[in-house]
Amino acid sequence: MTDRDERTRAQFRNPQGEEGRKVLESMNDHHVPLWEFCLSKLPKSMDGAVLDIGCGGGGFLRRLSERYPFAMLFGADISQDALDMTMSVNSDIYESGGLELHEASVESLPFQEGSFDMVTAMETYFFWQDFSRGIGEVSRVLSPGGVLAIGSELRYGDGDDARVDSMCEEYGMRILRDEEILSVLDSHGIDAEAIPGEHGVLYRGVKRF
Ligand SMILES: C[S@@+](CC[C@H](N)C(=O)[O-])C[C@H]1O[C@@H](n2cnc3c(N)ncnc32)[C@H](O)[C@@H]1O
């Protein structure tokens, strides 16, 4: 792999600059089928606070606002360029006070305990430095009874594990097996199930009371 290829691939983990913006725009198109699948399995209504972690180009927050027009939305991402695009894609919601954005990593979220009724994380968990630590933070900021939605296009067990391995190597991702994800969620007080679909998998959980 050339240096240029490596730089391009790193943009998926932490989009930066002009190249990062192109990657964010393309993700706002390519991730739509996964987002729609995940939304189809989530509650029909929600008027509390919803946090999208690793919000990228902001397309999923846009869909959350259409699905939950009365919810207060929050986005967090380690990339300021991603947050800038999220803001421009959702400028109407941001300007009306319905969206807050934070430059933050999942491993250290700038929110109080029990702040959110729903936390979502699309196409991002496999880039986190420490999945268990990230989920510990997610659980801390979720209210008891709050819903967690982790979406991923790639999953072991869908028939081509060798392809998952090569994508992991190519993009520096760490795809985990369903059992490991569910076990980490359980150890942080979240009851969850894996829901595979045509466009990926949703790990849907509820924080225990
Ligand atoms: C592949 S993109 C997915 C973006 C968006 N969720 C989507 O579905 O299109 C991964 C995003 O996760 C963000 N990210 C990576 N590691 C993160 C972390 N530790 N905490 C928060 N965001 C992170 C990246 O900056 C990037 O915007």
The ligand as an ORCA input file, in Angstrom:
! r2SCAN-3c Opt
* xyz 0 1
  C     -16.517      5.589      9.302
  S     -16.930      7.145     10.044
  C     -18.701      6.969     10.311
  C     -19.405      8.292     10.427
  C     -20.922      8.240     10.599
  N     -21.318      7.693     11.875
  C     -21.559      7.475      9.488
  O     -22.295      6.501      9.757
  O     -21.357      7.870      8.322
  C     -16.261      6.982     11.688
  C     -16.395      8.241     12.499
  O     -16.078      7.927     13.869
  C     -15.261      8.945     14.384
  N     -14.464      8.375     15.500
  C     -13.415      7.522     15.422
  N     -12.962      7.202     16.645
  C     -13.769      7.862     17.526
  C     -13.805      7.938     18.940
  N     -12.919      7.275     19.709
  N     -14.742      8.719     19.538
  C     -15.634      9.406     18.767
  N     -15.648      9.381     17.412
  C     -14.725      8.611     16.795
  C     -14.418      9.406     13.203
  O     -13.856     10.686     13.375
  C     -15.437      9.350     12.069
  O     -16.130     10.571     11.906
*
